[in-house]
Amino acid sequence: MKFRPEGARLPQFALLDTGSHYCILNRELVSLVSSRLTESIGQFKVRTAYGLLQGDLYTHRITLLADAGESLDFESTLFIAPDWAGPNFLGYVGALDRVRFAVDPRVNRFYFGQLL
Amino acid sequence: MADSHPPMLTRPAGGAATAAWPTAETSPPSLRSDADPDAAVDEILSLLGKDLYRSARRLAAEALERFPDHVRVRRAWGIFDNRGKSWISPLGPQGSSEEEFAWLKNPPEWAAGKWVALIGSEAVASADTLAELEEAVDSMDLPKLPLAVRIDAS
């Protein structure tokens, strides 16, 4: 999935994971957007496949970029953990739950639109 | 969807990042009568940290009802409130990603360990860091927004 968080110029790929909480950005992308982050909602620890991570939750705008049709901006909940060394993830809570979406696994397509 | 999950998400999906949707959320805690708003937010975050999403959501709704003007409580409720939080983007469609995917399946040796800006199957810029790549692309006159990708060193 192509996406771009506010504060970055270039889009990147993110792994789409409906089984994940929140959005997590790779370390270099966090550096780019950090000056645009508003005050943390709070700090907490979360279990991940890479171990226990401590970080902060933020509200931050993200753009989902469409191949065709309309791209979508949404207000996401980002989990920012200094020790996260993995790739970008778009999770369910505070991210995909703000978007109306469908997946067609046969052609590996992700359809999305505005959730009114 | 009120306070329940879509049927497809009632069991952990084996996610690579964070595990979601625990199966054992029985009796959710209620906000204590003497709880202050900051303690309520800390409790909400603590429940989220334990993957107790539904309990955290219920507590956040209670906290919002009791402390509707408290900034932290409102922010915490924002984690769960998904109404009216998406908009059509002015960026518009970006075209198919198939050429970028094809390039990524077999990147050239020079790209190892680099950040690369791709338009289709063409690498229009590369750099050691993402910040340098963004700066390089910023000064270029390009037909569309390139995709930034990091190629593993090995």
Chai-1 contact restraints between the chains, C-beta under 6 A:
chainA,res_idxA,chainB,res_idxB,connection_type,confidence,min_distance_angstrom,max_distance_angstrom,comment,restraint_id
A,R9,B,E134,contact,1.0,0.0,6.0,A-B,restraint_1
A,L10,B,E134,contact,1.0,0.0,6.0,A-B,restraint_2
A,L10,B,A148,contact,1.0,0.0,6.0,A-B,restraint_3
A,P11,B,L147,contact,1.0,0.0,6.0,A-B,restraint_4
A,Q12,B,A148,contact,1.0,0.0,6.0,A-B,restraint_5
A,D17,B,G15,contact,1.0,0.0,6.0,A-B,restraint_6
A,D17,B,A17,contact,1.0,0.0,6.0,A-B,restraint_7
A,T18,B,A13,contact,1.0,0.0,6.0,A-B,restraint_8
A,G19,B,A13,contact,1.0,0.0,6.0,A-B,restraint_9
A,G19,B,G14,contact,1.0,0.0,6.0,A-B,restraint_10
A,G19,B,G15,contact,1.0,0.0,6.0,A-B,restraint_11
A,G19,B,A20,contact,1.0,0.0,6.0,A-B,restraint_12
A,S20,B,G15,contact,1.0,0.0,6.0,A-B,restraint_13
A,S20,B,A17,contact,1.0,0.0,6.0,A-B,restraint_14
A,S20,B,T18,contact,1.0,0.0,6.0,A-B,restraint_15
A,H21,B,T18,contact,1.0,0.0,6.0,A-B,restraint_16
A,H21,B,A20,contact,1.0,0.0,6.0,A-B,restraint_17
A,I24,B,A17,contact,1.0,0.0,6.0,A-B,restraint_18
A,E28,B,L130,contact,1.0,0.0,6.0,A-B,restraint_19
A,I41,B,R75,contact,1.0,0.0,6.0,A-B,restraint_20
A,I41,B,A76,contact,1.0,0.0,6.0,A-B,restraint_21
A,G42,B,V41,contact,1.0,0.0,6.0,A-B,restraint_22
A,G42,B,L45,contact,1.0,0.0,6.0,A-B,restraint_23
A,F44,B,L45,contact,1.0,0.0,6.0,A-B,restraint_24
A,F44,B,G49,contact,1.0,0.0,6.0,A-B,restraint_25
A,K45,B,G49,contact,1.0,0.0,6.0,A-B,restraint_26
A,V46,B,T18,contact,1.0,0.0,6.0,A-B,restraint_27
A,V46,B,G49,contact,1.0,0.0,6.0,A-B,restraint_28
A,R47,B,A19,contact,1.0,0.0,6.0,A-B,restraint_29
A,T48,B,A17,contact,1.0,0.0,6.0,A-B,restraint_30
A,T48,B,T18,contact,1.0,0.0,6.0,A-B,restraint_31
A,A49,B,A16,contact,1.0,0.0,6.0,A-B,restraint_32
A,T59,B,G78,contact,1.0,0.0,6.0,A-B,restraint_33
A,T63,B,S89,contact,1.0,0.0,6.0,A-B,restraint_34
A,T63,B,L91,contact,1.0,0.0,6.0,A-B,restraint_35
A,L65,B,Q94,contact,1.0,0.0,6.0,A-B,restraint_36
A,A66,B,P93,contact,1.0,0.0,6.0,A-B,restraint_37
A,D67,B,S96,contact,1.0,0.0,6.0,A-B,restraint_38
A,A68,B,P93,contact,1.0,0.0,6.0,A-B,restraint_39
A,G69,B,P93,contact,1.0,0.0,6.0,A-B,restraint_40
A,E70,B,I88,contact,1.0,0.0,6.0,A-B,restraint_41
A,S71,B,S89,contact,1.0,0.0,6.0,A-B,restraint_42
A,S71,B,L91,contact,1.0,0.0,6.0,A-B,restraint_43
A,S71,B,G92,contact,1.0,0.0,6.0,A-B,restraint_44
A,L72,B,S86,contact,1.0,0.0,6.0,A-B,restraint_45
A,L72,B,S89,contact,1.0,0.0,6.0,A-B,restraint_46
A,D73,B,W87,contact,1.0,0.0,6.0,A-B,restraint_47
A,D73,B,S89,contact,1.0,0.0,6.0,A-B,restraint_48
A,F74,B,K85,contact,1.0,0.0,6.0,A-B,restraint_49
A,F74,B,S86,contact,1.0,0.0,6.0,A-B,restraint_50
A,E75,B,K85,contact,1.0,0.0,6.0,A-B,restraint_51
A,T77,B,I79,contact,1.0,0.0,6.0,A-B,restraint_52
A,F89,B,A17,contact,1.0,0.0,6.0,A-B,restraint_53
A,G94,B,I79,contact,1.0,0.0,6.0,A-B,restraint_54
A,D97,B,N82,contact,1.0,0.0,6.0,A-B,restraint_55
A,R98,B,N82,contact,1.0,0.0,6.0,A-B,restraint_56
A,R98,B,K85,contact,1.0,0.0,6.0,A-B,restraint_57
A,R98,B,S86,contact,1.0,0.0,6.0,A-B,restraint_58
A,V99,B,S86,contact,1.0,0.0,6.0,A-B,restraint_59
A,Q114,B,S86,contact,1.0,0.0,6.0,A-B,restraint_60
A,L115,B,S86,contact,1.0,0.0,6.0,A-B,restraint_61
